Amino acid sequence: MISTVITISVRRLLHNPVELLLTFVVPVVFFSVFALIFGSGIGIGRTPKVKVAIATTDHNDSSRSLAEALADSDGLRVLAIENGDKTQGKKKHPVQQDINRVTDAVRKGTVAIGILIGRDKSGSLKAELLTDASDQVAPQVVSAIVSREIAIAEARFAQMNGESLLVRKPSVEHPSADNSEGSEVERATSRDSDVGDRMLPTESVSIIDVMSDGKSNPVVSLYAAGIAVMFLLFGASGGGGVLLEERENTTLDRLLSSQLTMDQLLLGKWFYLTLLGFVQVTVMFLWGQIVFGIDLLGHLDGFIMMTLVTSGAAAAFGLFLATLCKTRGQLNGLSVIMILTMSALGGSMVPRYVMSEKMREMGLWTFNAWALDGYDKVFWRELPVESLWPQLAVLMGCGVAFLLVARALAVRWEFN
């Protein structure tokens, strides 16, 4: 009898495409997504090139040489900040003279790190890193690169002045030799690679957070936005599935036989799902303000604009999935794959700063990324609402496109 139960279960699985999809396809899809994210980023010991802007606090030749050395580093992508915050690629002399412009570029998210190069009172090279605390990887990467380049620059400066560098390294080649051969020895060297491998003084590089000072728990608002967008999509797909249930129990036929048109039905569903999503996200952020100290009231105008447009786009996406599928089971399987994939690529599940450049570009094909960029501008960067127009335009365009496609797909219900 046990074998009979197993046989029945296997046959049921083989004749259920949705269950097969969720059992075998979904794990492979998500393994592939996260392998692409971490396989080309921090997971293999490499990080994407960090966008930085460099400025010197003096006109010393050594500071400028250090800036040019950083521009040639494989881990950095140095941008020249021009008027209007337009950026250009790496130049031969990417040094900025306006420190305030570099600071503004960090605040607006144009670059991840601003590097200010100068000398301290003793004449040693130093660097200040202007950082954005929402990116927890870039400061560590840039700090290591800058520290190494400072050590190399100081070594070259010492050699030019006829000084010798003492590098202590343990000798492990002859463990049976006498103490003079087996102990640590002092050797003078002129090789930059040896200098770069030394233990570097941390006082040569200081990290300054230019974003989170004076703010009330803004990082939590970013996490809340990521979770909110993902659950908006799940809620909208579930609400759109009501259309399929009404189709299966003939309620849809009775509705269409009245004076109600398909256009009115879809718009009514869309308005309901949009308002429901707006209330859902508002409740989440209100809870965040009460419990976690999110400054919702201080960013109310930007929050309302982003949440309304994002909820509308998610509602249209839910209706598109519902009209695309024939049964509720198909909708459940398809929505899980699409929503979780979009959430992973768009930043709702994995921070986008750990992704490679190509993965970030792929994420722009999801409106998760655009929505999170909008919330980032509102709560983290505190930019004016006028700066939200790219995100609002893309999300509204997505909403209109999904509604039009859903209306075209719903034609079959009218004729059936």
N, C-alpha and C positions, 0 to 999 in steps of 0.2 A: 504493500500500500504506500510505503514511503516513496518508492520509485514512481508510482503513479502520480503522487502529488508533485514530485519534481518535474515529471514530464509535462503535466498540465501547466505548471508555472513557466516552463521554458517555451511552450507553444504560445501561451498568452503573451510573453515578452516578444517573441518573434512576429506576432501579428499586431503588435502595438507600436507603430512608428514613432510616436511621441516618446514613449518610454525607452525605446532603443536610442533615440536621439539624446535624451537626458542621461542615459547610462554610459554611452560610449563616445558620443560626439562632443558633448559639453566639456568633459574633463580634458580631451585633447585640445579643444579650442583654447581653454584657459591656460593649459600648460604652454601652448604656443605663444599666447599673448604675453605671459609673464617671462617666458624665456627670451622673447624679443626685447622686452623692457630691461631686464636685468642682465641678459647676455651681452648687450651692447653698452652697458653702463657700469654701475658700481659692482655688479655681480662678478666681473672678471678682472677686477682690480683696476679698471680704467673708468674715468668719468668723462662725460661730454666736455668739450671745450667750454670754459667759463667765459662769459662775456664780461669784459672789464674795460674801464676807462682809467687812464693814467694822467696824473698831474704832478708837477714838481713844485716844491715850496721854495726852491732857490734856483739860481741859474748856474749851478755848479756843473762842470763837465762830467764828473763822476755820476751825478744824479741822472743826467741825460743818458749816459752810457748804460746805466742800470735799466732805465725805461726801455731803451732799444733792445737790451738783452731779454727783458720780459716779453717784448713784442714778438721775439723769435721763439718763445717757449711753446712747446707742443700742446701744453695744457690750457693755454690762454688764447682767447680771441679778442684782440685789442680793437676797440672801436673809437673812432674820432668823433666826438660830439660837436656838431656844427650848430649854427643858429637854427632855432625852431626844433631842437632836439633831433635833427636828422642825423643818421649815423652812416658812416662809411666803413668799408672793410679795413683790414690791417694795412697801415701805411709804413713807410720806412721810418718816419719820425712821428709816431702817434702821440706825442706829448702835448697835453693841454696846459694852458697857462691860467685858465679860469677855474679855480677850485670849486667855486659855488656851482658852476655848470656841471661838474662831475658829481657833486652831491645831489643836485636835482635829478640827474640821470639815474642815480641809485633809487631815489625816492619814487620816481615814476616807473621804475622797472625796465628802463631802457637797457641798463647793464646790471649785472648781479653784484659786482664789486667795484668800488672806486679805490684806486691805489694812489696815495699821496707820498711822494718820495722826497726826502730831504736829509739833513744831517742834524745830529743832536749837538749839545754843548761841547762835547768832547771831540767833535769832528767826525764821528762814525756815522756811516749810512744807517738810516732808519726808514721805516715805511709804516704808514697808517692805512689800515684797510677799512673803508666805509662799507658796511655790510647791511644786508637785508635779512633780518632774523627768520623770515619765513623760509629761507633756503638754508638748511643746516649743513649741507655738504660743501657748497662753494667756499665758505670761509676757511675750512680746513685745507682744501686743495690749494687755494691761492696762497695761504699762509706758508705752506710747505715750499711751494715754488719760489715765493719771494725770499724766504729765509735762505734757501740754497743760493739764489742769485746774489744776494747780499754778501754771503760768505765768499763766493767766487770773486766778486768785485773787490772786496777788501783784500783778498789774497793777491790779486793782481796789483792793487795799489801798493801793498807792502813790498812786492817784488820790484816794482818800479823805483822804490826808494831804497833798495838794497837790503831789505830786511829778509830774514829767513823765517819760515813758518815751521813750527814744531807740531807734528801730528803723532799722537801716541797710538800705536796699534799692537795688539798682542801677537806674539810669534808662536805659532802652533806647528811649524814645519818640522822641528827637531825636539820632540818632547823629552828625549833622553839626553840632550846636551846639557852643558853646565849652566849655571844660573845666568851668566852673562849672555848666553845664546837663547835661553828659554824665557827670560823675563821680557817685559815690555821695553821697547827701545824707542829712542827719539830719533826721528829722521827728518831732514829738511827735504821739502818737495816743492815742485813748481807746477804740478799737474792739477788742473781745475777739477777733475773728477774726484781726486782724493779730497780736495777741500770741500766739495759739495757733499761728501759722505760723512763729514764730521758731525758731531753733536753741535747743533747751532744754538746760540743764545736766544732765548725767547724775547728778550727786551728789544731786539732789533725790529720786531714786528708787533704792532699793537692793533687790536681789533676794536672798532667803534661801531656800535649799532646805531644807525641813524633813523630807524623806522619805529621801533616799539616804545620809545620813551614817551611817557605821558599818556599812553593809551590804556584802555581798560580791556585786558584779555582779548586782543584782536585775533590771535591765532585760533582760538576756539571758534570764532565766527567763520574762519575759513574751513575748518573741519565740519562745522554745521552746514555750510553751503554745499560741500561735497556730498554729504549724506542726504541733504534735502533734495538735491537734483536727482539723485539715484532713486529715492523713494517717490518722487514726483512721477518718474517714468513708470515705475511699477504700479502706482496707483492709477495712472492714466490708462495703462494697458488693461488693468483689471476692470476699470469703468467702461472702456471700449468693448470689453468682452460681453457686456450686457446686451449689446446689439446681436451677438451671436446667439445668446440665450433666447432673446425675443424672436429671433428667426426660427430657432428650433421648436419653440412652443407655439408658433403661429401668431404670437402677439404682434409681430412686425407686419404681418399681412393685414391684420385687422386695423392697425394704425394707418397704413397706407391706403386702405379702402375708404377712409374718412377724408376730410378736407385737408389733412396734414400731408405735406409734400416731403420728399426726401431731403430737400435743401433745408427745410425747417427742422426736420428731425435731427440732422447732423449738426446744424448750428445750435440747436437746443442742447444736445449732448455736449458740444464743445464749450458752450458758456458754462454749463454746470460743472464740467470737469476742471475748467480754468478757475472758477471761483473756489471749488473744493480744494484744488492744489494751492491756491493763494492762502486760504485759511490754514491749511496743513503746515505750510512753511512758516506762516506768521506765528502759529502756536509754538512751533519748535524754537523760533528765535526769541519769543517772549519768555519761554522757559529758560533759554540760555541767558537772557538778561537777568532774570530773577535769581537763578542758581549759580551761574558761572560769570556773571558780570559783563556780558556782551553789551556794548553801547549801541543798542538798537535805536533808541529815540534820537540820538545824536546823528544818525545816518538814515533817518526815516524816508526822506525823499528818494535817495538812491535805492534803498531797499524796496520800496513800493514799485518803482519802475522796473527793476530787475526781476522781482518776483512775479509781477503780472505778466511780463513778456515771457519769462521762462515757463510759467504755468501754462500759458497759452500754447507755446510750442510743444510742451509735453502732452497736453490734451490732444493736439492735432496728431501727434505721433501715435498716441494710443488708438485713435480712430482709424488711422492708416493701417496699423497692424490688424485691427479687428476686421476691416473690410478686405484685407488681403487674405485672411484665413477663412476656412470653411467651417471649422468646428472650434469649440472652446479648447479642446485638447491641443490642436495645432497652435492656437494662440499662446497657450501656456509655454509650450516648448520653444517657439520662436522668440517670444518676448524675453524669456530667461537668457537665451544666447545673446540676443542683440543688446539688451539693456546692460548686462554684466560686461560684455565686450566694450560697449561705448563708455561705461563707467571706468573701466580699467585704463583705456586709452585716453579718456578725457580728463583724468585726474581725480575722479571721485574716490577711487580705491588706492591709487598709488600717486604720490606727489610727482608732478611733471618735471621737477628740477632734477630727478634722478634718471630721467629718460635721455636717450640720445636725441640728436637734432632731428633725425628722420622720424623717430617715434613721436616727437612733439608735433611735427608736421602732419603725421597721420591723425593725431588727436584733434587737429583742427577740423577734421571731417565729422566730428561729433559735436553736438551742441552742448555737451557737458563742459567741454573746454571753454567755449565762449561764455557760458553762464558763470563758470568759476572765475574766469578773468574779470567779468563784470563785478562779482561780489568782492574780488580782491581789490579792485579799484575803489569800491565803496568803503569797505571796512578796514582794509590794511593800509592802502596808499592814501586814502581820504582825498581823492581827486574830485573835482566838481562834476556834477551830473552831465555836463556837456561832453565830458571825455568818454561817456558810456555809449556814444552813438555807434561805434563799430559793433559792439556786442549786441546792442538793441536791434540794429539793422539785420544782423545775421540771424538772430533768434526769430524776429518777425518774419523774415524771408522763409525760414524753415517752417514756421507755423502755417503760412499761406500755402507753401508747396505741399505739405502733408495733407492739408484740408482739400486742396484741389485733386490730389491723387485719390484720396479717400472717396470723394464724390464720384470720380470716374469709376472706381471699383464698385461702388454701391449701385451702379446702374443695373447689374444683374439681378438685384433683389426686386427692383421695380418690375422687370419683365417676367420674373418667375412667380 
